[in-house]
């Protein structure tokens, strides 16, 4: 299976680290797998299949084609998020994010990075019924209730 994982990484034109990130795994854990020091758990296999479109039978056995034939997406973003363990709140955020323009996605990413690295730079006051986040999407009217 190690050779098939390496083939997926090559086919997707990703670095080992980017592939690990794509499937929700640390770079160290991916390195251990690719060096034969750790086995792939069923949950990891499921994430690889879900996030790359790889044919699970091919991944497990080498039989068939590397990728599933394209299938129409039949889930809404909310359904997709919930099928991956998100609660209603997180599914709503994901669905809204999917509808953002590329520019708003960039701004949202910057906001989250600032929030993680320096929350005081993003959130003014906490304690009322809402937390104001100014100038996130170019206006002063964005609030999280």
N, C-alpha and C positions, 0 to 999 in steps of 0.2 A: 504494500500500500504506500510505502514511502516514495517509491518512484512515481506513483500516480499523483501524489500530493505535489511533488516537484514538477511534474508535467503540467498540473493545473496552474501553478504559480507562473511557469514559463508561458503557457498559453494565454494567461490573463495579462501578461507583461507587467507583473508586479514584483516588487522586492519581497523578500521573506517577511520583513517587518510590516509592509503595507498589506500583505495577505493576512498576516496575523490580526492586524487591526480590522480588516474587512470582516473576519469571522468572529470578532470579539474575544480574541485571545492575546495574551501578552507575548512579546517577542521572545522572551526567555522560554516560555512554554512551547512555542512553535519550534524554536531551535532544538529543544530537547526531543521533540517528536521527530524532526528531520535528521537528528543524529542517532535515532534509534534508542534513546534513553527513556522514552515515555511513549505509551500507546495512545492511539486516538480513542477517546471515549465516544459512546454512541451520540451523546449530545453535541459533541464537536462535529461529528460526521453530519448530523442533521443540520447544523448551522452552515457547514460548507455547502451542502446541497441547496439549502434555502437561499443562501446569499450569493451563490455563484452560478446556479443553474446546472451544476454537474449532475450527471446521472448517478444515482446512488449505487445501482448495481455495478456500474463500471468502477466506481470508487472502491467498493468493497472487494470485487472479484476480478476486475479487468475486462469483464464481458460487456459487449455492446459499445455504444458511442460514448465519448467523454461527456458530451452535453446532451441534456434532454432536448427534444425538439421543442421549438418555441410554442408556448401555450399562451392563450390570451389571459390577461390578468383579470380574475373574476372577483377579487376582493377590493373593497374600498380601503383607503389608507387606515381608517379606524379598525376595520376587520383585520387587516394585516398586523397592525400593532398589537391588537388583543390576542391574535393567534401566536404572538411571540412573547406573551406574558405581561403586556402593559396593562395598567389599570385604566379606567375611563379618562382620568385627567391626562395621563401620559399619551394615550391614544388620541385625545383631542389636540394636544400640542403637536404630535406627529402629523396629524391630518392638516392642521393649519400650515405647518412647515412645508408640506408637499405642495401647497398652493402658493407659496411665496415666489416672488421673482428671484432671479439669480442674485440681484443686488441685495434684496432683503435677506436671502439666505446668508450672504456674506456678512451683512450687518448683524444678523442674529448670532452667527458663529463668533464674531468679534465680541458681542455682548456677553455670551456665555464664557468666553475666555477671560474677559475682564471680571466677570462675576466670580469665577473660580479663583483667579489670581489676586483680586483686590475688591471684595464685595462693596466696600465703602464708596468706591468710585462709581458704582452703578445704582445702588439703593440709597435713597436719601434717608427716610425715616421708616421705622417699622413700629407698629403699635396701634395704628388706626385701623380702619376697615379696609384700607387699600395701601399698596406700596407703589409710589409713583416712580416710573422709569422715564426720564426725560431724554428726548433726542435720540431714541433708539432707532426709529424709522423716519427720522427727519421731521418729527412734529413734537409738540409738547403735550400731547393729549393721550399718550399711551399709559394705561394703568393695568395693573394686575389686581383684581379684587380677591 
